[in-house]
Amino acid sequence: MNRATLSKQVNKEMIDELKNNTQALLSFLQNQNDGTIVYVLEKLGHLENGYSKEPLLNLLNNQNENIRALAVKNLAKMSDISLLPVFVKYASKDESTKVRREAVSAVGRLRNEKAIPTLINFLTDSDPKVVMQAIRGLLVFADRPDIKQELKKLLNHSNELIKEVINKEVNGFSYKSNNSQKHDEFPSFLRNTVVQGDVQEVLKFVPDESIHLTFTSPPYYNARDYSIYQSYAEYLNFLESVFKEVHRVTKEGRFFVLNTSPIIIPRISRAHASKRYPIPYDIHPLLVKMGWEFIDDIVWVKPEASVKNRNAGFLQHRKPLGYKPNAVSEMLMVYRKKTDKLIDWNIHQYNWDKVKRSKILDKYETTNIWRIDPTFDRIHSAVFPIELCNRVVKFYSFVGDLVFDPFAGSGTLGRAAVNLDRNFFLIEKEAKYISRIKEELYKGNNLFNSKNNQPNFVDIKTFISLSK
């Protein structure tokens, strides 16, 4: 039975009556399937009295771990210290890690000093999520020196999330911004600026925490004339150095979206094999190490007819081991500059009018599979489709923000930024692509509505003087 049907048969009024009548709830739960029981447990809401206690205790012997976990969760709402032994039993002995975590959470939610010894015991549990729940429960009493001392023992815990929480809560560690500029502002000389020059050199003159969003697709390893490297290690080192600088110039808690995909270096003869390089997977650990927090992976899917056919040989011979699928996808890896602040903090740095104007009100893609046709360009062999840029800019920036592409190519991100009332900052090394960017930005006569809003094309020498 689906949830829509269930909601009609078991409505809020019925659930309110059941939870205030012990015998009625007992009888009801004994005669329902697992799906209905789970639905009712999720909808019980506040439990101000103890009428539901006995029926919920009965469910702790149910074979379904979801039912046991939800029963514990609802029992915790009663704040009944007499349930402590029950919670300890299931936190210690239940075979389901889900139930154990919920039971330790229930101990913490008692907010009672009698529960402290139990929570301290669970700080040494082998399940990091159980430990996290114990920490959460003890933080209620964090002003007590003995509790603080117990929590300090976890500073060298092997789990990175536990160490982060303890560092913040016990040592007061937090990620600090050194920029005095308001979060929704940026240096004016970067506004709608296109710099022709080497990205590593240009970035040296970009002030700390200037950028709200970076979206880029770096040159592929030895796949184009403009991206020749002596080795794959040299290529990765180059990207690492650029993205460290991107991290420096990005504002606290803001996003970096990286478009890459594995590439193939063709074989030199039939006696040799081609080589496939997993760029997104090799660059990821480098990004995390430098302070980017992984948020999401989005898969950009292109029509099969638009990509190179790798399947022709297998289509003929059909022999195992020779299968080569056509590569119709590229990755958009979404990262956030690491901070102890939640995304709500970033949103609250803007006034309500700007937030309202930045809302995504039209239909949007709800999954991480984005089906977008590629764009082919007479000058640049690997350009962003405007639709891809539009989505990234809308989802990860606000009106008036500064969006950045350190490998600008034909400048599609700049056009998307202006169309969506953002500002852009682009860097591109090749002169022929600078010319292409000019064409792109001046395609629509109404893109720049005043002389003060014109794009600024500069060389690196001029850019350096502007930065001073």
C-alpha positions in Angstrom: 0.0 0.0 0.0 1.5 3.4 -1.0 1.7 6.3 1.3 -1.0 8.3 -0.4 -3.5 5.5 0.2 -2.2 5.1 3.8 -2.6 8.7 4.6 -6.3 8.5 3.7 -6.9 5.3 5.7 -4.8 6.3 8.7 -5.2 10.0 9.0 -4.0 12.4 11.7 -7.2 12.3 13.7 -7.0 8.5 13.9 -3.4 8.6 15.0 -4.1 11.2 17.7 -6.9 8.9 19.0 -4.7 5.8 19.0 -1.7 7.4 20.8 -4.0 8.5 23.6 -5.5 5.1 24.1 -3.1 2.3 25.2 -5.3 -0.7 24.4 -6.5 0.7 21.1 -2.9 1.3 20.0 -1.8 -2.1 21.2 -4.6 -3.8 19.3 -4.1 -1.7 16.1 -0.3 -2.4 15.9 -0.8 -6.1 16.4 -2.9 -6.4 13.3 -0.9 -4.3 10.8 1.8 -5.0 8.3 5.3 -3.5 8.7 4.6 -0.7 6.2 1.6 0.5 8.1 3.4 0.3 11.5 6.3 2.3 10.1 4.0 4.9 8.8 2.1 5.3 12.1 5.4 5.4 14.1 6.7 8.2 11.8 3.5 10.2 12.3 3.0 9.8 16.1 4.3 13.4 16.8 4.5 14.7 20.3 3.9 12.2 23.1 3.0 14.2 26.2 1.7 11.3 28.2 2.7 7.7 28.7 -0.3 6.1 26.9 1.9 5.0 24.1 4.7 3.5 26.3 3.5 -0.1 26.5 2.7 -0.5 22.8 6.1 1.0 21.8 7.9 -1.3 24.3 6.2 -4.3 22.7 7.6 -3.2 19.3 11.2 -3.5 20.5 11.0 -7.2 19.9 9.9 -6.8 16.3 12.1 -8.4 13.7 12.1 -5.3 11.5 15.0 -3.0 12.4 13.2 0.1 11.2 10.3 -0.6 13.5 12.6 -1.1 16.5 14.5 2.1 15.7 11.3 4.1 15.4 9.9 2.6 18.6 13.1 3.7 20.4 12.9 7.2 18.8 9.3 7.6 20.0 10.0 6.4 23.5 12.7 9.0 23.7 10.1 11.7 23.2 8.7 10.9 26.7 11.8 12.0 28.5 11.2 9.2 31.0 14.3 8.4 33.0 12.8 5.0 33.9 13.4 4.0 30.3 17.2 4.4 30.7 17.8 0.6 31.3 15.8 -0.1 28.1 17.8 2.3 26.0 21.0 0.9 27.4 20.0 -2.7 26.6 19.3 -1.9 23.0 22.2 0.4 22.6 24.5 -2.4 23.8 23.0 -5.5 22.4 20.8 -4.9 19.4 22.2 -6.5 16.2 21.2 -3.5 14.1 23.6 -0.5 14.1 20.6 1.7 13.2 18.8 0.7 16.4 22.0 1.0 18.5 22.5 4.6 17.3 18.9 5.5 17.9 19.1 4.1 21.4 22.3 6.1 22.3 20.5 9.2 20.9 17.6 8.4 23.2 19.9 8.2 26.2 21.2 11.6 25.4 17.7 13.1 24.9 16.9 12.2 28.5 19.1 15.2 29.4 19.5 13.7 32.8 22.8 13.5 34.8 22.0 9.8 35.6 22.6 9.1 31.9 26.1 10.6 31.9 28.1 7.3 32.9 26.3 5.5 30.1 27.1 8.2 27.5 30.8 8.2 28.6 30.9 4.4 28.1 29.7 4.7 24.6 32.5 7.2 23.7 34.7 4.1 23.1 32.2 2.3 20.9 33.5 0.9 17.6 30.8 2.6 15.6 31.7 6.3 14.9 28.0 7.2 14.6 27.3 5.7 18.1 30.2 7.8 19.4 28.8 10.9 17.7 25.4 10.4 19.4 27.1 9.9 22.8 29.1 13.2 22.2 25.8 14.9 21.3 24.3 13.8 24.6 27.3 14.9 26.7 27.5 18.3 25.1 24.4 19.2 27.1 26.8 19.0 30.2 29.9 20.4 28.4 30.3 23.2 31.0 31.2 20.5 33.6 35.0 20.1 33.8 34.8 16.3 34.1 32.7 16.0 30.9 35.1 18.3 29.1 37.9 16.1 30.1 36.2 13.0 28.8 35.5 14.7 25.5 39.1 15.8 25.2 40.2 12.2 25.1 38.7 12.0 21.6 40.9 14.7 20.1 43.1 12.0 18.6 40.2 9.8 17.5 40.7 8.0 14.2 37.5 9.3 12.8 37.8 12.7 11.1 34.3 13.9 11.9 34.6 13.1 15.6 37.9 15.1 15.7 36.3 18.0 13.9 33.3 18.1 16.4 35.6 17.8 19.4 38.0 20.5 18.1 35.1 22.9 17.7 33.2 22.1 20.9 36.1 21.6 23.3 38.9 23.7 21.9 36.7 26.3 20.3 38.3 25.7 16.9 36.6 27.4 14.0 37.5 28.4 10.4 38.2 32.1 10.4 37.8 34.5 7.5 40.6 37.1 7.3 38.6 39.3 4.9 37.0 42.5 6.2 34.9 42.9 3.1 31.2 42.0 3.3 30.3 38.6 2.1 28.1 39.8 -0.7 30.8 42.2 -2.0 34.0 41.8 -4.1 36.8 44.0 -5.4 35.4 46.2 -8.1 38.4 45.7 -10.4 37.4 42.1 -10.9 33.9 43.0 -12.1 33.2 41.7 -15.6 36.9 41.4 -16.2 38.6 39.1 -18.7 42.3 38.7 -18.3 44.6 37.3 -21.0 47.4 35.5 -19.2 48.8 32.4 -17.5 46.3 31.4 -14.8 48.9 30.7 -12.2 50.4 34.2 -12.6 47.1 36.0 -12.8 45.7 34.4 -9.6 48.6 35.7 -7.6 47.1 39.2 -7.9 43.5 38.2 -6.9 42.7 39.2 -3.3 41.8 36.6 -0.7 38.1 35.7 -0.5 37.0 37.6 -3.6 35.0 34.9 -5.5 31.5 33.6 -4.8 31.4 30.7 -7.2 34.0 29.0 -9.5 32.8 26.8 -12.3 35.4 25.5 -14.7 36.5 22.7 -16.9 40.3 22.5 -16.9 42.2 21.5 -20.0 42.2 17.8 -20.5 45.5 15.9 -20.1 47.3 16.0 -23.5 44.0 15.9 -25.3 44.2 19.3 -27.0 46.9 21.3 -28.5 46.7 23.9 -25.7 47.2 21.3 -22.9 50.5 19.4 -23.4 52.2 18.1 -20.3 55.3 15.9 -19.9 53.5 13.5 -17.6 50.2 12.9 -15.9 51.8 13.7 -12.6 52.9 17.1 -13.9 49.3 17.7 -15.1 47.8 16.9 -11.7 50.4 19.1 -10.0 49.4 21.9 -12.3 45.7 21.5 -11.4 46.5 21.2 -7.7 48.4 24.5 -7.7 45.6 26.3 -9.6 42.9 24.9 -7.3 44.8 25.8 -4.2 44.7 29.4 -5.4 41.0 29.1 -6.3 40.5 28.0 -2.7 42.3 31.0 -1.4 40.3 33.5 -3.4 36.9 31.8 -2.7 34.8 33.3 0.0 34.1 31.3 3.2 31.6 28.5 2.6 31.2 29.1 -1.1 31.2 26.7 -4.0 33.6 25.3 -6.6 32.1 23.2 -9.3 34.6 21.2 -11.4 33.7 19.6 -14.7 36.0 16.8 -15.7 35.8 13.3 -17.1 38.2 10.4 -17.7 40.1 10.7 -20.9 41.8 8.3 -23.3 45.2 8.8 -24.8 45.1 6.7 -28.1 47.5 3.9 -28.6 50.6 4.6 -30.7 50.2 1.4 -32.7 48.2 -1.8 -32.9 51.0 -3.5 -30.8 50.2 -1.1 -27.9 47.2 -0.4 -25.7 45.5 3.0 -25.3 45.6 4.5 -21.8 42.6 5.8 -19.8 43.2 8.4 -17.1 40.5 8.8 -14.3 41.0 12.6 -13.9 38.0 13.3 -11.5 39.0 10.5 -9.2 42.6 11.4 -9.1 42.0 15.2 -8.5 39.4 14.6 -5.8 41.7 13.6 -2.9 43.9 16.6 -3.7 41.0 19.0 -3.4 39.8 17.5 -0.1 43.3 17.8 1.3 43.6 21.5 0.4 40.3 22.3 2.2 37.5 21.7 -0.2 34.5 19.8 1.3 32.9 17.4 -1.2 29.1 18.2 -1.5 27.7 16.5 -4.6 28.4 14.6 -7.8 26.3 15.6 -10.8 26.4 13.5 -14.0 26.1 15.4 -17.2 24.7 13.0 -19.8 25.0 13.7 -23.5 23.2 12.0 -26.4 25.1 8.9 -27.6 25.1 10.2 -31.1 27.3 13.2 -30.0 30.2 11.2 -28.6 32.9 9.1 -30.2 31.9 5.5 -31.0 34.1 3.1 -29.0 31.7 0.2 -29.5 32.2 -0.7 -33.1 34.7 -3.5 -32.6 32.7 -5.2 -29.9 29.6 -4.8 -31.9 31.2 -7.1 -34.5 33.0 -9.7 -32.4 31.0 -9.7 -29.2 33.9 -11.4 -27.3 34.2 -11.0 -23.5 36.9 -8.5 -22.2 36.6 -6.4 -25.4 33.5 -4.4 -24.3 34.0 -0.6 -24.4 31.0 1.5 -23.6 30.5 4.8 -25.3 31.4 7.6 -22.9 28.2 9.8 -22.8 28.8 11.3 -19.3 31.0 13.9 -17.7 31.2 14.7 -14.0 30.4 17.9 -12.2 32.0 17.6 -8.8 30.5 20.1 -6.4 32.8 21.3 -3.5 32.3 23.9 -0.7 35.2 25.8 0.9 35.4 24.2 4.3 33.9 26.1 7.2 32.2 25.3 10.5 29.3 27.5 9.4 26.1 26.0 7.9 24.9 27.1 4.4 22.2 29.1 6.2 25.0 31.4 7.4 26.0 32.1 3.8 22.3 32.8 2.8 21.9 35.2 5.8 24.7 37.4 4.5 22.3 38.7 1.9 19.4 41.0 2.3 15.9 39.5 1.7 15.4 41.4 -1.6 18.5 39.8 -3.1 17.6 36.3 -1.8 14.1 36.7 -3.2 15.4 37.8 -6.6 17.8 34.8 -6.7 15.2 32.1 -6.0 14.8 29.4 -8.6 11.1 29.7 -9.4 10.9 27.8 -12.7 11.0 24.1 -13.2 14.3 22.5 -12.3 16.1 19.2 -12.4 15.5 17.2 -9.2 18.1 14.5 -9.7 21.9 14.5 -10.2 21.5 13.3 -13.8 21.5 16.3 -16.1 20.7 15.5 -19.7 22.1 18.4 -21.8 23.2 18.4 -25.4 26.8 19.5 -26.0 27.7 22.6 -27.8 30.1 22.6 -30.8 32.2 25.6 -31.6 34.2 26.6 -34.7 37.0 28.0 -32.6 37.1 26.1 -29.3 36.9 22.3 -29.3 35.5 21.9 -25.8 32.9 24.6 -24.8 30.3 24.7 -22.1 26.7 24.5 -23.2 24.9 27.7 -22.0 22.3 25.5 -20.3 25.0 23.8 -18.2 26.3 27.2 -17.1 22.9 28.6 -16.4 22.1 25.7 -14.0 25.3 26.0 -12.1 25.1 29.8 -11.8 21.5 29.7 -10.7 21.9 26.9 -8.1 25.2 28.0 -6.5 25.2 31.8 -6.5 23.0 34.9 -5.8 22.1 37.9 -8.0 25.1 40.3 -7.9 27.7 37.7 -7.1 31.0 37.3 -8.8 31.4 34.0 -10.7 34.8 32.8 -11.9 36.3 30.6 -14.6 40.1 30.2 -14.5 40.0 28.4 -17.8 37.5 30.5 -19.6 37.8 29.1 -23.1 35.0 30.7 -25.2 33.6 32.5 -22.2 30.2 30.8 -21.9 30.2 31.2 -18.1 30.5 35.0 -18.6 27.5 35.1 -20.8 25.4 33.0 -18.4 26.5 35.3 -15.5 25.4 38.5 -17.2 22.1 36.9 -18.4 21.4 35.9 -14.8 22.3 39.3 -13.2 25.7 38.1 -11.9 29.1 39.4 -12.5 32.0 37.5 -14.1 35.8 37.2 -13.8 37.5 35.1 -16.5 41.1 34.1 -17.2 42.2 32.8 -20.6 45.7 32.3 -21.9 45.0 31.8 -25.7 44.5 35.0 -27.8 42.2 33.3 -30.2 39.9 32.4 -27.3 39.9 35.9 -26.0 38.6 37.0 -29.4 35.9 34.3 -29.1 34.9 35.6 -25.7 34.4 39.0 -27.1 32.1 37.6 -29.7 30.2 35.6 -27.1 29.7 38.6 -24.7 28.6 41.0 -27.4 26.2 38.5 -29.1 23.2 40.2 -27.4 23.2 44.0 -27.7 21.3 44.2 -24.5 23.8 42.2 -22.4 25.5 45.3 -21.1 23.1 48.1 -20.6 25.4 51.0 -19.8 29.0 52.2 -20.4 29.8 51.5 -16.7 28.8 47.9 -17.1 31.0 47.1 -20.1 33.3 44.1 -20.0 36.9 44.9 -19.3 39.5 43.0 -21.4 43.0 43.4 -20.0 46.4 41.8 -20.3 48.3 40.6 -17.2 50.4 43.8 -16.8 47.3 45.9 -16.8 45.5 43.6 -14.4 48.5 43.8 -11.9 48.3 47.6 -12.0 44.5 47.4 -11.4 45.0 45.1 -8.3 47.2 47.6 -6.5 
